[in-house]
């Protein structure tokens, strides 16, 4: 019998920084699980074995501990985290899910314990930490970089091997942290070869290939030269200054043929730059957004040694993403007859200012997601999976599920795969005794999600309940006689009034369904122990409550607009105030989830920005009040704060200072709230 104790002695000559950091994590994990004892250390012998497949490992019990063989750095790292997960019981998302270990005097292993890992199904697999605004203002023990260390540790625990470590201004601080962990640096689809945006370097120059071809090439050469000795997957391609088509910045390329020809020419140039620096480099190009349309038309040539990265639409479906009001839904599933290398760029989080999810779990049914990814695997697209993981914590469910897929694929029907995943996920993080209640709540979260279109991926994220109300309000204030063209992707109605009516129908459904969901989950929470209930309130219930408040706020916004169309200004003001209150309550739900290490996690919630929806409604209340009682602003104060007798006598317009909008709304509440 082999006993694992709280102290481990590392034997062998492995000097890798990545391995040492993983060992440090193992030492920490041992202390979490095993109480201090007087028993001597057990040993972990690390030995290199070049005969093992890439990034695999073998572990077996020895007389005084364990021995581990691996062919490379990440093989050892994965082996160390295997000990943590499988022998100590510490799950991959322990940090993000507030998982706490139960302590033991020791961990017992049989004398004949042995485990050998196999190659992972997906060769290059990792996360794109994109739209990472929640990580920007959050720190752990006053260290702004510690959240990023936890991101990279968790990715390695999930057997990831590459990362795009952010898109913000601090990305250059994150890259060294990822590299020292042994992770390969992949690159953003909007930043070819990892070079800075042209306009950020040349702000006074036109970002035009026709005019500044040499400057573009110079930026690419400099980027490759500075990173040629580092583990990198090079992105080839050409897009505009930001996440948009390049021809918006360079209108000289006015036809699809000219655009496809230029992208093909640039990919060829970029490939030559990379090959000159490293003949064995791994390269990819993203078939994303506008590029997939050109490729589908046969207008882009991609060399065989460049991985074609097919992209989903931001909602988990392998079709082209919606661009503003245009939704072509061009098939973006990897081609089964393509003999070149293929991969995917896939979102569990997305930001589109329309209907996506960013601070909540992707609301599409996981069985549909698994079916889609099963098709991807069936088409042999296993060279590259980059998952848009955003800020990690709201997306642990899908990140955990996808990690299962990229490790070993699927050997059962999607519904069975999801059921087994949910059973494991629920019992691992919430406890076996709470498994059923949590599992039912997970299923309910997806069941009550609101569809806004005919496809399985058309389920509304929290942005649907925030951005559309802002658009409708803005249009009403700007020109209530014209529809909002910003919403043509959803409703090409003849008038704004019809858009409001159509949206209201969905809001009624959303408000009703999410009220039912929250009631259902609250009942399930009563069945949980104290620890599980706290986690449940911070995760599943928190997200459901956000949806409940935001959908109800959206419905009340529609009521206010409808009343405004009829000139019922007092009622419109009141309904807008009720709507604002719902969004404030949604923001308070997020605040409630900030405690302990999560303090300030939602401080910079600035993309969906629920608080901004409340702010827009505040402005709308002022607008409505001006329409209803401007320019003198005394009548409503008399209506809601004066007695009936005082209202009949008009000697002084008002006897006190004018009420603020908030004070007036509170006065209305005393009269009208049920």
C-alpha positions in Angstrom: 0.0 0.0 0.0 1.4 3.4 -1.0 0.5 6.4 1.2 0.5 10.0 -0.1 1.3 12.6 2.6 1.2 16.4 2.7 4.8 16.7 1.7 6.3 15.4 -1.5 10.0 15.0 -2.4 10.6 15.6 -6.1 13.4 13.4 -7.6 14.8 13.6 -11.1 16.5 16.3 -13.3 13.5 18.0 -14.9 14.4 21.8 -14.8 11.4 23.2 -16.7 9.8 26.2 -15.1 6.3 25.0 -16.3 6.9 21.6 -14.5 8.1 23.4 -11.3 5.0 25.6 -11.3 2.8 22.5 -11.6 4.8 20.9 -8.7 4.1 24.0 -6.6 0.4 23.6 -7.3 0.6 19.9 -6.3 2.3 20.9 -3.0 -0.5 23.3 -2.4 -3.1 20.7 -3.3 -1.6 18.1 -1.0 -1.9 20.5 1.9 -5.5 21.1 1.0 -6.4 17.4 1.1 -4.0 15.9 3.6 -3.4 17.2 7.1 0.1 17.7 8.5 1.6 14.5 9.8 4.9 13.3 11.2 5.3 10.7 8.5 8.2 11.2 6.2 7.7 12.7 2.7 6.7 10.5 -0.1 8.7 10.8 -3.4 7.7 11.6 -6.9 10.4 10.5 -9.4 10.2 12.3 -12.8 11.9 10.6 -15.7 11.9 11.6 -19.4 10.8 8.9 -21.8 11.0 10.0 -25.4 9.3 6.9 -26.6 5.9 8.0 -25.2 3.6 10.0 -27.5 3.6 13.8 -27.4 2.2 15.3 -24.3 1.3 12.0 -22.6 2.6 10.5 -19.3 2.8 7.3 -17.4 2.5 7.0 -13.6 3.0 4.0 -11.4 3.3 3.2 -7.7 6.8 2.6 -6.2 7.9 1.6 -2.8 8.0 5.1 -1.3 5.8 7.0 -3.7 5.2 7.4 -7.4 7.3 7.5 -10.6 6.2 9.5 -13.6 7.5 9.3 -17.2 6.8 11.8 -19.9 8.4 12.7 -23.3 8.1 16.5 -22.8 7.3 19.4 -20.6 3.5 19.3 -20.9 3.5 15.6 -20.5 4.9 16.1 -17.0 2.5 19.0 -16.3 -0.5 17.0 -17.3 0.7 14.0 -15.2 1.1 16.2 -12.1 -2.4 17.6 -12.5 -3.6 14.0 -13.0 -2.3 13.3 -9.5 -4.2 16.3 -8.2 -7.5 15.5 -10.0 -7.6 11.7 -9.9 -5.7 10.8 -6.7 -6.3 13.8 -4.5 -9.8 14.5 -5.9 -9.3 18.2 -6.7 -11.4 19.1 -9.8 -10.3 21.2 -12.7 -12.4 24.3 -11.9 -11.8 24.1 -8.1 -10.9 27.8 -7.9 -13.7 29.2 -10.1 -16.3 27.0 -8.3 -15.2 27.7 -4.7 -14.6 24.0 -4.2 -13.3 23.0 -0.8 -11.4 19.8 0.0 -12.2 17.5 2.9 -9.0 16.8 4.8 -7.6 13.3 5.5 -4.5 12.0 7.3 -3.2 10.5 4.1 -4.3 9.2 0.7 -4.0 5.5 0.1 -3.1 3.9 -3.2 -2.8 0.2 -4.1 0.8 -1.1 -4.6 0.0 -2.0 -8.2 -1.4 1.5 -9.1 -0.5 2.4 -12.7 -1.9 4.8 -15.2 -0.8 5.6 -18.8 -2.5 8.5 -20.7 -3.2 8.4 -24.4 -2.9 11.1 -27.0 -5.6 13.7 -26.8 -8.1 13.7 -29.7 -7.6 17.4 -30.5 -4.0 18.3 -31.1 -4.0 22.1 -30.4 -6.6 23.0 -27.8 -7.1 26.1 -25.7 -9.0 29.2 -24.8 -9.3 32.7 -26.1 -9.6 35.0 -23.1 -11.6 37.6 -25.0 -13.8 40.5 -23.9 -12.1 39.9 -20.6 -13.4 43.1 -18.9 -14.3 41.3 -15.6 -10.7 40.3 -15.2 -9.4 43.8 -15.8 -10.6 45.4 -12.5 -10.4 42.3 -10.3 -7.5 41.2 -8.3 -6.6 38.4 -5.9 -4.9 39.6 -2.7 -4.3 42.9 -4.5 -2.4 41.2 -7.4 -4.0 42.0 -10.8 -2.0 39.2 -12.4 -3.1 36.4 -10.1 -6.5 35.9 -11.8 -4.5 35.2 -15.0 -2.3 32.7 -13.3 -5.5 30.9 -12.2 -6.8 31.0 -15.8 -3.7 29.4 -17.1 -3.5 26.8 -14.3 -7.2 25.8 -14.9 -6.6 25.5 -18.7 -3.7 23.1 -18.1 -5.8 21.1 -15.7 -8.3 20.8 -18.6 -5.3 19.5 -20.7 -5.3 22.7 -22.8 -2.0 23.5 -24.5 -2.5 26.9 -26.1 -4.1 30.3 -25.2 -4.8 33.7 -26.6 -4.1 35.6 -23.4 -6.5 38.5 -23.8 -7.2 41.4 -26.1 -6.8 44.3 -23.7 -3.9 46.7 -23.2 -2.2 44.4 -20.7 -1.9 41.4 -22.9 1.9 41.7 -23.0 1.9 41.2 -19.2 -0.1 38.0 -19.7 2.0 36.4 -22.4 5.1 35.7 -20.2 2.8 34.2 -17.6 1.3 31.8 -20.1 4.6 30.9 -21.7 6.3 30.1 -18.3 3.4 27.7 -17.8 4.3 25.9 -21.0 1.4 27.1 -23.0 1.7 27.9 -26.7 0.6 31.4 -27.7 -2.1 31.5 -30.3 -3.2 34.7 -32.0 -6.4 36.8 -32.4 -8.2 36.6 -35.7 -8.0 40.4 -36.0 -4.2 40.6 -35.4 -2.3 38.7 -38.2 1.0 37.3 -36.9 0.4 38.9 -33.6 1.4 42.3 -34.8 -0.2 45.4 -33.4 -3.0 47.1 -35.3 -1.8 49.3 -38.1 -3.7 52.3 -36.8 -2.3 52.0 -33.3 1.3 52.3 -34.7 0.5 54.7 -37.5 -2.5 56.7 -36.3 -2.0 59.4 -39.0 -1.6 56.9 -41.9 -4.4 55.4 -43.9 -4.8 51.6 -43.1 -4.7 50.9 -46.8 -2.8 48.1 -48.4 -2.7 50.0 -51.7 -0.9 52.9 -50.0 1.0 51.4 -47.1 1.8 47.8 -48.1 5.4 48.1 -47.0 4.4 49.3 -43.5 2.0 46.4 -43.0 4.8 43.9 -44.0 7.3 45.7 -41.8 4.9 45.3 -38.8 4.5 41.5 -39.5 8.3 41.0 -39.9 9.0 42.7 -36.7 6.4 40.6 -34.8 7.7 37.3 -36.2 11.3 38.3 -35.5 10.5 39.2 -31.8 8.7 35.9 -31.2 10.5 33.4 -33.5 12.1 31.6 -30.6 8.9 31.2 -28.6 6.2 28.6 -29.0 3.6 30.3 -31.2 0.8 29.3 -33.6 0.9 32.0 -36.2 -2.3 33.5 -37.5 -2.4 34.4 -41.2 -5.0 36.7 -42.8 -6.2 40.2 -43.2 -9.0 42.1 -41.6 -9.8 45.7 -40.8 -8.8 47.9 -37.9 -10.7 45.9 -35.4 -13.2 43.1 -35.7 -14.5 44.2 -39.1 -13.8 43.7 -42.9 -10.6 45.4 -44.2 -12.5 47.0 -47.1 -14.3 49.3 -44.7 -10.9 50.9 -44.2 -9.8 50.5 -47.8 -12.7 51.0 -50.2 -10.4 50.5 -53.2 -11.2 46.8 -52.9 -14.9 47.0 -54.0 -15.6 43.5 -55.3 -15.5 40.1 -53.8 -12.9 39.0 -56.4 -10.6 41.8 -55.5 -11.0 41.2 -51.8 -10.4 37.4 -52.1 -7.4 38.0 -54.3 -5.8 40.4 -51.8 -6.4 38.1 -48.8 -4.8 35.2 -50.8 -1.8 37.3 -51.7 -1.3 38.5 -48.1 -1.6 34.9 -46.7 1.2 33.9 -49.1 3.4 36.8 -48.0 2.8 36.1 -44.3 3.5 32.4 -44.7 6.8 33.1 -46.3 7.8 35.5 -43.5 7.0 32.8 -40.9 8.7 30.0 -42.8 11.9 32.0 -43.2 12.0 32.4 -39.4 11.0 28.8 -38.6 10.5 26.2 -41.3 8.6 24.0 -38.8 6.2 26.6 -37.6 2.5 25.9 -37.1 0.2 28.3 -38.9 -3.5 28.9 -39.2 -6.1 31.2 -40.7 -9.5 32.0 -39.4 -12.5 31.5 -41.7 -14.5 34.1 -39.7 -17.1 36.7 -40.4 -16.8 38.1 -43.8 -13.9 35.7 -44.7 -16.1 32.6 -44.7 -18.3 34.2 -47.4 -15.3 34.8 -49.7 -13.9 31.3 -49.1 -17.2 29.7 -49.7 -17.2 31.4 -53.1 -13.8 29.9 -53.9 -12.1 33.3 -53.9 -9.4 32.6 -51.2 -6.5 30.2 -51.6 -5.1 28.7 -48.5 -1.9 26.6 -48.5 -2.2 23.0 -47.4 0.1 23.4 -44.4 -2.0 26.2 -42.9 -4.8 25.1 -40.6 -8.2 26.3 -41.7 -10.0 27.4 -38.6 -13.8 27.4 -39.2 -15.8 29.6 -36.9 -19.2 29.4 -35.3 -21.6 32.3 -35.2 -21.0 33.2 -31.6 -24.0 31.1 -30.5 -22.4 27.7 -30.9 -23.7 27.0 -34.4 -21.2 26.3 -37.2 -22.5 28.9 -39.6 -21.3 32.4 -40.4 -21.9 35.0 -37.8 -24.5 37.7 -38.1 -22.9 41.0 -39.2 -25.1 43.9 -38.0 -28.4 43.2 -39.8 -27.0 40.6 -42.3 -27.4 37.0 -41.3 -26.3 34.8 -44.2 -25.8 31.7 -42.0 -23.4 30.3 -44.6 -22.3 26.8 -43.6 -19.1 26.9 -41.6 -18.8 23.3 -40.6 -15.4 21.9 -41.5 -15.4 20.0 -44.7 -15.3 16.2 -44.5 -13.6 15.9 -47.9 -10.9 18.5 -47.1 -7.5 16.7 -46.9 -5.8 19.7 -45.3 -5.6 20.6 -41.6 -8.8 21.9 -40.0 -10.0 23.3 -36.7 -12.6 25.5 -35.1 -13.0 28.8 -33.3 -16.0 28.3 -31.0 -17.8 30.6 -28.5 -19.2 29.8 -25.1 -19.3 33.6 -24.6 -19.9 36.2 -27.2 -20.5 40.0 -27.4 -22.5 41.4 -30.3 -24.7 44.1 -28.8 -27.7 42.1 -29.9 -28.7 38.8 -28.3 -25.6 37.0 -27.1 -24.4 35.9 -23.7 -21.3 37.3 -21.9 -21.9 37.2 -18.2 -24.2 34.2 -18.2 -23.9 30.6 -19.5 -24.7 30.0 -23.2 -28.4 29.3 -23.0 -28.6 26.9 -25.9 -29.4 23.3 -25.1 -26.1 21.4 -24.4 -27.3 18.4 -26.4 -27.4 20.6 -29.5 -24.0 21.9 -28.7 -22.6 18.4 -28.3 -24.2 17.3 -31.6 -22.6 20.2 -33.3 -19.2 19.5 -31.9 -19.6 15.8 -32.7 -20.2 16.8 -36.3 -16.9 18.8 -36.1 -15.1 15.7 -34.9 -16.7 13.6 -37.5 -15.3 15.9 -40.2 -11.8 15.3 -38.8 -11.4 18.9 -37.6 -9.1 18.0 -34.7 -6.0 20.1 -35.4 -7.0 23.2 -33.6 -9.8 24.1 -31.1 -9.8 27.6 -29.7 -12.7 28.3 -27.4 -13.8 31.8 -26.6 -13.9 31.5 -22.8 -14.3 35.2 -21.9 -14.0 35.6 -18.1 -14.2 31.9 -17.2 -16.4 31.9 -14.1 -19.8 32.4 -15.8 -18.8 29.7 -18.4 -17.4 26.8 -16.3 -20.2 24.5 -17.3 -19.5 24.5 -21.1 -15.7 24.8 -20.6 -15.8 21.7 -18.6 -18.0 19.9 -21.1 -15.8 20.9 -24.1 -12.7 19.8 -22.2 -14.2 16.3 -22.1 -14.7 16.4 -25.8 -11.2 17.6 -26.8 -9.6 15.0 -24.5 -11.3 11.9 -25.9 -14.3 12.8 -28.1 -17.6 11.1 -27.7 -18.5 7.4 -27.7 -22.2 7.6 -26.8 -25.2 9.5 -28.0 -25.1 13.3 -27.2 -28.0 13.2 -24.7 -26.3 10.4 -22.8 -23.0 12.3 -22.9 -24.7 15.4 -21.5 -26.5 13.5 -18.8 -23.3 11.8 -17.6 -21.5 15.1 -17.7 -24.2 16.9 -15.7 -24.2 14.1 -13.1 -20.4 14.4 -12.7 -20.4 18.2 -12.8 -23.2 18.5 -10.2 -21.8 16.0 -7.8 -18.2 17.2 -8.1 -18.8 20.9 -7.4 -22.1 20.9 -5.4 -21.7 17.6 -3.6 -23.2 14.1 -4.2 -26.1 14.8 -1.8 -27.1 17.8 -3.8 -26.6 16.3 -7.2 -30.2 15.8 -8.2 -31.4 19.3 -7.2 -28.5 20.9 -9.1 -28.9 18.7 -12.1 -32.6 19.5 -12.4 -31.7 23.2 -12.1 -29.2 23.0 -14.9 -31.8 21.3 -17.1 -34.3 24.0 -16.2 -31.9 26.8 -17.1 -31.8 25.6 -20.7 -35.5 24.6 -20.8 -36.7 28.0 -19.9 -34.4 30.0 -22.2 -36.3 32.1 -24.7 -36.0 31.5 -28.5 -35.9 34.6 -30.7 -35.7 32.7 -34.0 -36.4 29.4 -35.7 -33.0 27.8 -35.1 -31.7 25.8 -32.1 -28.9 28.4 -31.6 -31.4 31.3 -31.4 -31.7 31.5 -27.7 -31.5 34.9 -26.1 -28.5 35.7 -23.9 -28.6 38.6 -21.4 -27.7 41.1 -24.1 -31.1 40.6 -25.7 -32.8 42.0 -22.6 -30.4 45.0 -22.4 -29.4 46.2 -25.8 -32.8 46.0 -27.5 -34.5 48.2 -24.8 -31.7 50.8 -25.2 -32.1 50.8 -29.0 -35.9 51.2 -28.7 -35.6 54.0 -26.2 -33.0 55.8 -28.3 -35.1 55.6 -31.4 -38.2 56.8 -29.6 -36.4 59.8 -28.3 -34.8 60.5 -31.6 -37.7 59.9 -33.9 -40.7 57.9 -32.7 -42.3 58.0 -36.1 -39.6 55.8 -37.7 -38.5 52.3 -37.0 -35.0 51.5 -35.7 -32.9 50.1 -38.6 -30.6 48.8 -35.9 -33.2 46.1 -35.3 -33.7 45.0 -38.9 -31.8 41.8 -38.0 -34.8 40.9 -35.9 -37.8 42.9 -37.1 -38.1 44.7 -40.4 -41.3 46.3 -39.2 -42.9 49.3 -40.8 -42.8 51.3 -37.6 -41.2 51.6 -34.3 -44.5 50.9 -32.6 -44.6 47.5 -34.4 -41.1 46.7 -33.3 -42.0 47.5 -29.7 -45.1 45.3 -30.0 -43.1 42.4 -31.4 -40.4 42.6 -28.8 -43.0 42.9 -26.0 -44.4 39.5 -27.0 -41.0 37.9 -26.4 -40.6 39.9 -23.2 -43.9 38.6 -21.8 -42.7 35.1 -22.5 -39.2 35.8 -21.0 -40.6 37.4 -17.9 -43.0 34.6 -17.3 -40.5 31.8 -18.0 -37.7 33.2 -15.9 -40.0 33.9 -13.0 -41.0 30.2 -13.2 -37.3 29.2 -13.4 -36.3 31.3 -10.4 -39.2 29.9 -8.3 -38.2 26.3 -9.4 -34.5 26.9 -8.5 -35.3 28.5 -5.1 -37.3 25.4 -4.2 -34.3 23.2 -5.2 -32.0 25.4 -3.2 -33.9 24.6 0.0 -32.9 20.9 -0.5 -29.2 21.7 -0.5 -26.8 21.9 2.4 -25.4 25.4 3.4 -22.2 25.2 1.3 -23.9 23.9 -1.8 -26.6 26.5 -1.5 -24.1 29.3 -1.3 -22.4 28.2 -4.4 -25.7 27.6 -6.2 -26.8 31.2 -5.3 -23.5 32.5 -6.7 -23.7 30.5 -10.0 -26.9 29.0 -11.4 -29.4 31.0 -9.4 -27.5 34.3 -9.8 -27.7 33.9 -13.6 -31.3 33.0 -13.6 -32.1 36.0 -11.4 -30.2 38.3 -13.8 -32.4 37.0 -16.6 -35.6 37.3 -14.6 -34.9 40.9 -13.6 -33.7 41.9 -17.1 -36.5 40.3 -19.0 -39.0 41.9 -16.6 -37.2 45.2 -17.1 -37.5 44.8 -20.8 -41.2 44.1 -20.6 -41.8 47.2 -18.5 -39.7 49.3 -21.0 -42.1 48.1 -23.7 -45.1 49.1 -21.5 -43.5 52.6 -21.1 -42.9 53.0 -24.8 -46.5 51.9 -25.6 -47.8 54.4 -23.1 -45.6 57.1 -24.6 -47.0 56.4 -28.1 -50.5 57.1 -26.6 -49.4 60.3 -24.8 -49.9 58.7 -21.4 -46.9 60.4 -20.0 -47.4 59.8 -16.3 -47.9 56.1 -16.9 -44.9 56.0 -19.2 -42.7 57.7 -16.6 -43.9 55.3 -14.0 -43.4 52.2 -16.1 -39.9 53.4 -17.0 -39.1 53.8 -13.3 -40.3 50.2 -12.7 -38.2 49.0 -15.5 -35.1 50.9 -14.2 -35.7 49.3 -10.8 -35.6 45.8 -12.3 -32.2 46.5 -13.9 -30.9 48.0 -10.7 -32.0 44.8 -9.0 -30.2 42.7 -11.6 -27.0 44.6 -10.9 -27.5 44.1 -7.2 -27.7 40.3 -7.9 -24.2 40.6 -9.4 -23.0 42.6 -6.4 -24.4 39.9 -4.0 -22.1 37.4 -5.8 -19.0 39.5 -4.9 -17.7 38.2 -1.6 -14.3 36.8 -0.5 -12.0 36.3 -3.4 -14.7 37.4 -5.8 -14.9 41.0 -4.4 -15.0 43.4 -7.4 -15.3 40.5 -9.9 -18.3 42.2 -11.5 -17.0 45.8 -10.9 -16.1 46.3 -14.6 -19.3 44.7 -16.1 -19.1 47.1 -19.0 -20.1 45.1 -22.1 -23.6 44.0 -21.4 -23.5 46.7 -18.8 -26.8 46.2 -16.9 -26.1 49.5 -15.0 -26.1 51.4 -18.3 -29.5 50.1 -19.2 -30.7 51.5 -15.9 -28.9 54.8 -16.8 -30.6 54.9 -20.2 -34.0 54.5 -18.5 -33.1 57.4 -16.1 -32.6 59.6 -19.2 -35.8 58.3 -20.7 -37.7 59.2 -17.5 -36.5 62.8 -17.8 -37.5 62.9 -21.4 -41.0 61.5 -20.7 -41.4 64.0 -17.8 -40.4 66.9 -20.1 -43.0 65.7 -22.7 -45.7 65.3 -20.0 -45.2 68.4 -17.8 -42.5 70.6 -19.3 -41.4 73.3 -19.3 -42.7 74.3 -15.8 -42.6 70.9 -14.0 -45.1 71.5 -11.3 -48.3 69.5 -12.2 -47.1 66.0 -11.5 -45.7 67.1 -8.1 -49.2 68.5 -7.3 -50.8 65.3 -8.6 -48.8 62.9 -6.4 -47.8 64.9 -3.3 -50.7 67.2 -2.6 -54.0 66.3 -1.0 -57.1 66.4 -3.2 -58.1 69.7 -1.5 -54.7 71.3 -2.1 -54.8 70.2 -5.7 -58.0 72.2 -6.2 -56.6 75.5 -4.9 -53.9 77.1 -7.2 -52.5 80.1 -5.2 -48.8 78.9 -5.4 -47.7 76.6 -8.2 -45.8 74.5 -5.7 -45.0 74.9 -2.0 -41.6 73.1 -2.0 -38.6 72.5 -4.2 -39.2 70.6 -7.4 -39.0 66.9 -7.0 -36.2 65.0 -8.7 -37.2 62.2 -11.0 -36.4 59.7 -8.3 -38.5 61.5 -5.7 -41.4 61.8 -8.1 -41.2 58.1 -9.0 -41.2 57.2 -5.3 -44.3 59.4 -4.9 -46.0 57.5 -7.8 -45.1 54.2 -6.1 -47.1 55.1 -3.0 -50.1 55.7 -5.2 -49.9 53.0 -7.9 -47.7 50.1 -6.8 -49.8 47.0 -6.2 
